[in-house]
Every structure is written in C-alpha cells, then in structure tokens.
Amino acid sequence: MTTPLPVTPDATPAARALLDRLRAVSGRAVLLGQHNQPAHGSAWTERMTALTGRAPAVWGFELGFSAPGTKDAVDRRDASLALAVQEHARGAVVVVTWHAVCPLDDEPVEFEGGILRDDVTDEQLAEMVTPGRPLHERWCAQVDVAAGLLQRLADADVPVLWRPYHEMNGAWFWWGGRPEAFVALWRALFERLVGVHGLRNLLWVWNPNGPYGSAGPVAPFHPGDDVVDALAVDSYGGHYEQETYEELLRLAGGRPVGLGEVGAFPTEEQWAAQPAWAWAMAWPDQVTAENTEARLRAVYASPRAVTLPAPTA
C-alpha cells in the first residue's frame, strides 16, 4: 500500500514530520493527550501531570466561541496560542478543535443554542458554500478569523492536528447530521484555508463520533481521501466497539487513526484488540468522571503510553 502524503500541497516539513510520527507510533504505542479549555490555560494538562507524574504528549485546545469570562472564551485566544507554541517547544503534539460559530450568528455565542442547534436549514447550509450569497460571505469572514489564528501557529512553525466540524454524524451541532451538506462544507473549508490562505502547517483530522446512541454511521460523512490526513473517533462511556475501529481503519486506507475525545480510556483488553490508535485525547471533566485516579495512573504508566517528562520547577 502506498503511504499517503499530507493532503496539503507543499506541507511544511514540521507537518510532514508529525504525520510520519503518527505513522511510526501506530500499532506500537499511543500518544496520550489532554484537551484544555481556554479559560483554564493548561490546568487540565497540569492536573494529569501532577496525578501521574508524566505529562501528556498531546496538548489540545479550542479556538474559542463564547463570551469573555466563560470557559471557551474568545478573549483567551492570544493566551491559548502562546501556550500552544510553548507546549510544542516541550515536544507535545498540538491539537486544535474548532467549535465553529454558525454563520447565522456573530461570536460570541453560548454553547447551547449557538453551537448546539438544529434549526439550520438545508438551504442555509447550501448558501454557506455558494459564492456570491450573503451567508457564504459571512461564512468566509468566520473562517478568515480562524485562518488568522492558525497562521500565527504556522509563523511559529507549529504543526497542528486540525480538528474542525467534528462529530458530524450526530445531529447535535449545526454542521451535523446531513452527509452531503457536511462534505461540501468540509471541502469548502479546505479550499479556503489551504487554497486561499495558504496554510501549510495543518494535518486535517476527520473526526466523527462513535456510531452509538443518536450518532449515525460514519462512512457517508467521509469527505474524500484528498482532504483527510488522519481519522479519529470520539468515544464516551467506554464505547470501543471493534466494528467501529475496523470501519475507521478501512476508511483510513493507511492513514493514522486516533481517539479524538475520550472519557474512559480503553481497557487493557481493548488496547490490545485495537493497537492502531496513534493518539488518545481525554476531555476535561469527563476524564476524571469516567476514570478512577488509579486507572489514570495505570494508563500513563503503561509500556504502550507515550508521554513527556513532568516539567521541573
């Protein structure tokens, strides 16, 4: 099988090296990671480090969408970017999640009713990706803000696992639940960030939810091999069904796969049955709600875990 190259033409050497790193880890080990909410800085990474004695090897954060003073606040962007550069310098892989504000609204918004919303019509979604239409202009302006933030990481030569429009196979986010509309939106985003803004430091991570509960099958939402560098799945409540893992591998076609968000980490038996996960990023609050402290210590101490040394005072 031919090893896929980054889908971004002329990807930066750092981005290429990150993709190579994910490939090298797959099947041998897993990069343990932790998401951090903007208002808390690196508090959750620090909490995992204090608990386990090892620092997560993946540092995740959110671009922000909510009002100042809230956990995903837009006024924390400068601080988050500075931390991302710092964590990259320590050897961590940087993951950027984007809970995009619906182009019908202006940021900041609340999560409920702003990101979680089911009132966006098929016609409005189509207009967002149709040049010359008012909603398309609003969508472009929104994406351009994100592009400016990502460019600052590019300027610092920080490669990014870029995780936009995730959990699209559920109908809870405004971009979710409609395969054709999602694929058009993803491909339009790729064209604007890569084709218009020239971002070369992004590895594009397509990240559905596990197909359990109200989430549907994942395959109809895949936007194409030419716009996906790596695949991930979100899992809470211990949902690590083998068929989901095998479906993701089939769709990946040799690309790395990871666990984009987790509550409970896989059991030892699940890790052994699903060795290709290259990274696993825990979500704040859920990581301590779904794992005992003893379990977290065991996961971080596992021979398969890739972590970083705890910072010295």
N, C-alpha and C positions, 0 to 999 in steps of 0.2 A: 504494500500500500504506500502511495506517495505521501510524504509528510507535508501537511498543509502549511503554507507560509502565512504570515499575517495578511489579513484581507485588505488592510490599508496599503496602498501603493507607497513605496519608499518609507515604510515604517522605520522609526528611529532604531538605532542599534540597541538602545535600552529596552524598547518594546519587544524587539526580536529576542533579546536575551531572556526577558521574562517569559515569553512563550516557550522558549527552549527549557527554561527552568521547570515550568509546569509539566512539560512532557517528560522530563527526566525524573520527576517525583512520582508521576502516575504509576501505580502498580507496585511501588516500593515504599512509599511513605505518604504522609499527608501534612500540608502546611496548616497549622491551627491558627484560627483568626478570631478577631473580635470587632464587632461594629461599635462605633461610638457616636452618640448623638451630639449635635453641635454645641448645645448649651453646657455639656459636661466635659468638653475637651477630650482628653484621653482617660477619663476617670474609669471607664469600664476595662480598658486595657490594663491600667494600673491595678485595678481590683483583681483581675485574673493573675497578674504577675505576683501580687502580694500573697494570693491564696496558694499558688502552685510553685512559686519560686522560679518560674520561667515566663518569659514574655511571649505573647502571641507573635507569630511570624507574619501574620496578615493584619493590617490596620485598616479598618473600614470607616467611612464617614458619609454623611448625607450633605448634598449641596444646599439644602435648606429651602423651606417654603412657608414657614409660619412666622408669626409676629415676634418682634423683639421681646425677650424675656421668656419665651417658650422653648421647649427642648429642641425643636428643629428650626430655630430662628434664622431668618435671612441675614441678620446683622452679625452673625458669627462666622460668616464666610471667610473673612481675612484670617481669623484665628485658626479655622479648620485647615485652610491651605498651608499656613505656616507649620502646623503640626504634621501635615502630610509630608512636607518636604523634610522635616526633622525625622519622622519615622522611616522614610525611605533611606535617609543617610545612615540610620541604625541597621539597615538591612531588611526592613519589613516590606512586604508587598502591599501596595496601596489599592484599595477597592473604593470606587466612588459609586454610591447609589443615588439615583435621581427620582424622587417622588415629584414628577413634573406637575406644575400647576396647570389646570385645564385652561386652554386659550380663551374660553368664555369669561374667565376671571382675571383679575390683576392680583399679583402677590402683594402682601402675604395672605394666606388663607388658612383656615383651620383644617385639620386632617379630615374630620367628619364633615361631609358636605363640600369639601374643597378638593381633596384627593380621592376620598371615598365618595363616589357619586355615580348614580345610574340613570341620570336624566339627559345624558348627551346622546343626540340622535345620530342615526346613520348618515343623514345628510350633513350634519355639522362635522362629523369625523371626515367625511369626504372633502368638505370645503377646506379643512385644515391642511390638506396636502394638494390643493388645487391652486396653482399660481394665479395671481390676479384677484383672488377672492379675499374679502376682508378678514375672514378667520385665518386664512393662510398667512396674511401679513402679521396678525397677532401671534400666530404660532412661530413664525420666523423670528420675531422680536424676542420671544421667550427663549428659543433655542440659542439665539445670539448671546444672551446673558450667560447661559451655561457654557457656551464656547469661550467666552472671555475668561471664565474661571478656570476651565480646563487648559487654556493657553498658558496661564500662569504656572501650572504644573509642567507643561511642555517646556517653558522657558527655563525651568529648574532641572530639566532632563529627568523628570519623574515619570516612569511608565505607569499606566493606570489600567486596572481591570475595571472597565466601564460598564455599568450595570443599569441601563435605563429601561423604563417601561416593563418592569419585572412583574411576575405573577399574572401575566396576561391571559392565561387560560382560566382564570376566575373572572367573575363579572363585578368584582368589588371596586376596582379602580376604573377611572373614566376611560382609560385606554383598553380595557379588558373585555373579554367575552365574545368578541367578533373577529374571527380569524382574518378575513380579507382586509378589514379596516386596519387591524394591527399590523399586518405585513406591509401595507402601504405606508403606515406611519413610521415604522422602523426603517424602511428603506429611504424614506424622505429624510429622516434624521441622519442616517449615514451619509447621504449625499450632501447635506448642509454642513455637517461637522467636518467631513473629510474633503468633499469637493469644493465647498465654498470657503470654509475657514482654514482648510489645510492642516488640520490636526493630525499628527503622525505618531503620537505617543499613546494612543488608545488601543487596548485589546478589547474587542467587542464581545461581551458576555450576554448570551441569550439565556434568560433565567425564568422559566415557568415555575409555577407551584407544583408540588406533587399532586397527581390526579386523584385526590381523595376529598371527601366532603363535597362541597359545591364546586370544586375545581374540575374542569373537563379534561379530555385527552390533550396531550401536549403537541403532538405532531402537526395538527392543522395550523398551528401558530408559528411554525418554523419559517423564518423569512428568507432562507436561502443560504447555501454554503459560502457564497461570495460576500456575505456581510456578517459572518459569525466567526469569531476566533476560538471561542470556548463556550461550553454549555454548563449550566448549573441548574440546580433544582432547590426549592425551599421546602423545608420539612419541619413540622412541629408535631409534638405528641408522639414521637418515636416512629413516624411513618417512613420506613425504609423498605418498601416493598421491592422485591427482587425484580419484578417485571418493569417497574419504573426505571431502575438502574439500567437494565438491559435495553430498554427503549431509548434512553438517553445516549448510551454507547452507540447504538445503531444510528441515531441521528447525527452523532458527533463525527462519524467517519474518520476516526483517527485524531480528532481534536481533543484537547484536555476537557475533562468534566470535573465539576466541583459541587460542593454543597453551599449554595449562595447564602441561605439563612437557616440556622438550626436553633431549636430549643434544646431538646435532649440530644446529646451526641449518640452516634450509633453504639450498640453493644459490641463487645469483642467479637461475637459471632457474626454480626452484621459487617463490621470492618473486614473480617476475613473473607466473607462472601462477596464483598464489593470493594475490591482493592484499588480500583482505578481512580477513586476520588482524590484529586490533587490538592484541594484545599477545602476547608470547612470553616465557615464564619458564623460564630454564635451571635445571637441577637441580645441586646440589653434586656434586663429583667427576666426574659424567658430562659436565659442560660442558667440563672440561679433558681428559677421556679421549676425547671424540668430536670435539673441535675443536682444531686447532693454534693456537698463540698468534697466528700471522699471520692465520688465519681470524677469530679473535675481534676482532682489531683492525679487520679489514676490515668485519665486520658492524657494529661500533659506529661506524665512520666512514662508513657508507653514508648517502646522502641520505635514504633512507626511515626511518632509525633515529631514534626519539625517545628522547633520553637527558637527563640532568641534568648541569649543570656539576660537575666534581670539587670537593669541599669544599676550601676554602683552610685552611692551617694557622693 
